Amino acid sequence: MKYLNLAALAAAVLLAGTASAQINLSGTYAMTLNEDFPERLPGPEIGDYLGIPLNAAARLHAESWDASLLTLPEYQCRVHPIDYVPSFFNIRIWEERDKDSQQLIAIHQHHEAWGTERTIWMDGRPHPPEYALHTSQGFSTGKWDGEILTVTTTHLKEGWIRRNGIPRSDRAIVYENYIRHGDHLTWVTVIHDPAYLTEPFIRTRDYTLSTGLVMGAYPCESVVEVVMPKGKIPHHLPGTNEFLAEFPARYGIPTEAAMGGAETMYPEYQQKLKTLPKPAPLKKK
């Protein structure tokens, strides 16, 4: 009996240690917009690729992009991907547990935009094969690293890193950390994209627990805003996008720097900035 009691005590201590290593993320969280505000609400300017480790293919995609593309009916209600949508909307998180064992099966998220929902599987299941269906939310699995929820997401449809034409391919793998401190939740994403990035791209967002927050429906109905000629898709041919010069000229940023790249992510780049020629100021119309 003595040994049984010791075994039970050891099991209880082990279970207590396991439980204390996890925290409950459940709740409704309001976004805070004081981080990267210009990018998140007004929107990034055309030709602003600073701090993005994009490669030549991604830069060509961005330089060819035309904002009029967003007026097309098929684009107006296009769902933002999981690695982008929480930047702009409130989120709700809740757990799914087996009723008998109380094992954590999954963590679910509801995003205010378009009513999209996402499942993070916590039961150890593997990711599907590469040829499986890709979606805007992808396929996510999670595990606890102490009090941090770490998530790996694959099988994402092509999306975007910044909504001025910088793409994220369907080959990308997105890693996330969810860190809760009291009523504050920090969401960290690390995007690995062999098609468009030369290095991982890291972004953070912060939220505040809001028990009284009401998240209603988010219907979207497309309308014809601009009548495009049949077969025409808004774009710029290489070397013809005159809007690219406005961003560096407006802020006195060297054109080379505005074009981004991994080098522009690091503090040491400030020294190189001092040696680069600045563009001529914009002429007043």
Helices and strands as residue ranges (DSSP letters): H 2-20, E 27-31, H 37-40, H 56-64, G 67-71, H 73-76, G 85-87, E 91-97, E 104-111, G 113-115, E 117-121, E 139-145, E 148-154, E 159-162, E 166-168, E 173-181, E 184-192, E 201-209, G 242-245, H 246-251, H 255-258, G 262-265, H 269-273
